[in-house]
Amino acid sequence: MTFYELVWQGEGFSDAADLEEATAAFLELKPKELSWSEVCSDPAYGPTIRRYRSFDAFLDNEDAIETIVVTAAMLEAAEAGQSAEEPPN
């Protein structure tokens, strides 16, 4: 089973079981005063997802099989999907 490590500001901060869960996790970190475009264009933030073939591969320090640079479009889509799922107040 694929395993995703989530990286923010150069440090791993969480993990996820799929890409949807991974992009949703970044929503909690967004600085309120910045847009996703500003966040993704600033190398200090550098939202990145590292995909490993399995959790065991991650624990065994195997190289990631893919590094996904998270884009503003990915995060905006995750944000829109999350908003659509929230019940109205």
Backbone as CSV, one residue per row, in Angstrom:
resi,resn,N_x,N_y,N_z,CA_x,CA_y,CA_z,C_x,C_y,C_z
1,MET,0.848,-1.186,0.000,0.000,0.000,0.000,0.887,1.240,0.000
2,THR,0.605,2.168,-0.875,1.368,3.405,-0.997,1.263,4.241,0.283
3,PHE,2.346,4.936,0.591,2.421,5.782,1.776,2.914,7.151,1.343
4,TYR,2.297,8.201,1.863,2.658,9.570,1.520,3.194,10.301,2.742
5,GLU,4.356,10.927,2.593,4.911,11.787,3.635,4.695,13.221,3.193
6,LEU,4.205,14.059,4.090,3.902,15.453,3.775,4.993,16.353,4.338
7,VAL,5.479,17.260,3.494,6.589,18.137,3.867,6.147,19.591,3.749
8,TRP,6.460,20.360,4.781,6.141,21.798,4.834,7.351,22.489,5.436
9,GLN,7.834,23.522,4.804,9.022,24.258,5.244,10.214,23.316,5.438
10,GLY,10.331,22.338,4.546,11.472,21.430,4.552,11.415,20.296,5.557
11,GLU,10.360,20.221,6.352,10.243,19.207,7.384,9.002,18.346,7.177
12,GLY,9.126,17.047,7.408,7.957,16.177,7.378,7.043,16.529,8.539
13,PHE,5.756,16.725,8.261,4.836,17.099,9.342,3.688,16.117,9.518
14,SER,3.451,15.273,8.529,2.332,14.342,8.641,2.483,13.272,7.570
15,ASP,1.503,12.372,7.528,1.477,11.350,6.496,0.037,11.146,6.053
16,ALA,-0.116,10.417,4.972,-1.448,10.194,4.422,-1.475,8.870,3.679
17,ALA,-2.679,8.360,3.509,-2.871,7.089,2.810,-3.146,7.282,1.326
18,ASP,-3.598,8.488,0.943,-3.862,8.756,-0.478,-3.630,10.235,-0.762
19,LEU,-3.646,10.574,-2.035,-3.334,11.944,-2.446,-4.382,12.949,-1.972
20,GLU,-5.630,12.544,-1.945,-6.693,13.439,-1.473,-6.493,13.795,0.000
21,GLU,-6.201,12.805,0.800,-5.936,13.043,2.222,-4.691,13.914,2.391
22,ALA,-3.708,13.689,1.549,-2.466,14.453,1.624,-2.696,15.931,1.343
23,THR,-3.400,16.238,0.262,-3.629,17.650,-0.054,-4.526,18.308,0.994
24,ALA,-5.476,17.584,1.526,-6.357,18.143,2.556,-5.577,18.507,3.820
25,ALA,-4.537,17.757,4.136,-3.758,18.029,5.348,-3.068,19.390,5.282
26,PHE,-2.685,19.813,4.082,-2.025,21.110,3.946,-2.962,22.275,4.265
27,LEU,-4.255,22.067,4.152,-5.216,23.149,4.396,-5.115,23.694,5.816
28,GLU,-4.714,22.843,6.744,-4.592,23.264,8.148,-3.406,24.197,8.374
29,LEU,-2.452,24.212,7.446,-1.214,24.974,7.645,-1.181,26.328,6.951
30,LYS,-2.124,26.585,6.082,-2.089,27.799,5.259,-2.108,29.057,6.119
31,PRO,-1.112,29.919,5.929,-1.162,31.213,6.613,-2.375,32.008,6.122
32,LYS,-3.154,32.509,7.014,-4.413,33.168,6.658,-4.217,34.400,5.780
33,GLU,-3.074,35.069,5.915,-2.851,36.300,5.161,-2.325,36.062,3.741
34,LEU,-2.090,34.807,3.363,-1.548,34.496,2.037,-2.514,33.656,1.208
35,SER,-2.417,33.808,-0.105,-3.179,32.936,-1.010,-2.350,31.673,-1.256
36,TRP,-2.996,30.657,-1.822,-2.244,29.437,-2.146,-1.177,29.725,-3.187
37,SER,-1.424,30.632,-4.101,-0.418,30.987,-5.109,0.820,31.573,-4.440
38,GLU,0.602,32.431,-3.460,1.729,33.028,-2.734,2.487,31.972,-1.942
39,VAL,1.770,31.079,-1.300,2.406,30.015,-0.518,3.247,29.117,-1.427
40,CYS,2.666,28.679,-2.535,3.350,27.728,-3.417,4.518,28.356,-4.167
41,SER,4.510,29.672,-4.352,5.621,30.331,-5.048,6.750,30.715,-4.097
42,ASP,6.523,30.592,-2.794,7.539,30.938,-1.797,8.314,29.679,-1.404
43,PRO,9.603,29.608,-1.741,10.371,28.403,-1.427,10.488,28.111,0.074
44,ALA,10.222,29.101,0.911,10.276,28.870,2.362,9.201,27.884,2.810
45,TYR,8.056,27.871,2.121,6.977,26.953,2.484,7.171,25.605,1.799
46,GLY,7.326,25.622,0.492,7.614,24.421,-0.272,6.741,23.214,0.021
47,PRO,5.405,23.328,-0.077,4.579,22.146,0.187,4.908,21.023,-0.804
48,THR,5.247,19.872,-0.258,5.701,18.738,-1.067,5.124,17.452,-0.499
49,ILE,4.876,16.509,-1.390,4.412,15.185,-0.987,5.412,14.171,-1.523
50,ARG,5.914,13.324,-0.642,6.805,12.241,-1.054,6.024,10.934,-1.002
51,ARG,6.030,10.233,-2.139,5.296,8.964,-2.211,6.282,7.809,-2.100
52,TYR,5.962,6.894,-1.194,6.763,5.689,-0.977,5.938,4.474,-1.369
53,ARG,6.606,3.407,-1.719,5.872,2.215,-2.153,5.058,1.623,-1.014
54,SER,5.497,1.841,0.241,4.759,1.339,1.401,5.253,2.051,2.658
55,PHE,4.513,1.866,3.736,4.945,2.411,5.025,6.253,1.769,5.456
56,ASP,6.384,0.466,5.213,7.632,-0.228,5.553,8.813,0.349,4.781
57,ALA,8.601,0.686,3.515,9.671,1.294,2.710,10.089,2.627,3.323
58,PHE,9.129,3.398,3.791,9.415,4.664,4.461,10.232,4.407,5.731
59,LEU,9.791,3.457,6.539,10.509,3.148,7.784,11.912,2.614,7.530
60,ASP,12.085,1.918,6.405,13.390,1.357,6.049,14.287,2.371,5.342
61,ASN,13.849,3.630,5.302,14.608,4.723,4.683,14.887,4.510,3.199
62,GLU,13.971,3.831,2.514,14.090,3.711,1.065,13.813,5.075,0.445
63,ASP,14.339,5.282,-0.744,14.074,6.529,-1.451,12.606,6.591,-1.850
64,ALA,12.075,7.789,-1.867,10.705,7.989,-2.350,10.650,7.604,-3.819
65,ILE,9.537,7.020,-4.246,9.396,6.662,-5.656,8.899,7.846,-6.478
66,GLU,8.398,8.876,-5.784,7.942,10.073,-6.468,7.923,11.229,-5.480
67,THR,8.310,12.402,-5.955,8.194,13.625,-5.173,7.247,14.542,-5.926
68,ILE,6.174,14.913,-5.264,5.134,15.729,-5.880,5.220,17.137,-5.302
69,VAL,5.509,18.095,-6.172,5.490,19.495,-5.753,4.028,19.929,-5.781
70,VAL,3.523,20.303,-4.635,2.113,20.664,-4.511,1.886,22.028,-5.146
71,THR,0.877,22.123,-5.987,0.571,23.382,-6.668,-0.612,24.087,-6.007
72,ALA,-0.728,25.369,-6.311,-1.867,26.142,-5.808,-3.174,25.532,-6.299
73,ALA,-3.208,25.069,-7.538,-4.430,24.468,-8.094,-4.840,23.226,-7.308
74,MET,-3.872,22.407,-6.909,-4.186,21.210,-6.112,-4.806,21.598,-4.771
75,LEU,-4.231,22.607,-4.131,-4.714,23.019,-2.813,-6.050,23.744,-2.898
76,GLU,-6.239,24.526,-3.941,-7.525,25.200,-4.133,-8.630,24.178,-4.389
77,ALA,-8.319,23.127,-5.139,-9.304,22.068,-5.388,-9.630,21.332,-4.092
78,ALA,-8.633,21.076,-3.267,-8.875,20.419,-1.980,-9.721,21.304,-1.073
79,GLU,-9.445,22.585,-1.095,-10.203,23.548,-0.288,-11.656,23.609,-0.754
80,ALA,-11.868,23.623,-2.066,-13.227,23.661,-2.621,-13.977,22.378,-2.269
81,GLY,-13.295,21.251,-2.339,-13.922,19.973,-1.989,-14.285,19.905,-0.526
82,GLN,-13.437,20.439,0.323,-13.714,20.444,1.760,-14.895,21.356,2.069
83,SER,-14.952,22.511,1.408,-16.074,23.438,1.635,-17.391,22.832,1.204
84,ALA,-17.392,22.065,0.129,-18.614,21.442,-0.372,-19.122,20.367,0.584
85,GLU,-18.231,19.764,1.358,-18.609,18.705,2.287,-19.102,19.224,3.618
86,GLU,-18.790,20.483,3.952,-19.187,21.044,5.249,-20.670,21.363,5.261
87,PRO,-21.368,20.999,6.318,-22.784,21.340,6.402,-22.956,22.829,6.622
88,PRO,-24.010,23.418,6.086,-24.236,24.857,6.300,-24.558,25.154,7.761
89,ASN,-24.171,26.346,8.207,-24.428,26.740,9.614,-25.803,27.323,9.768
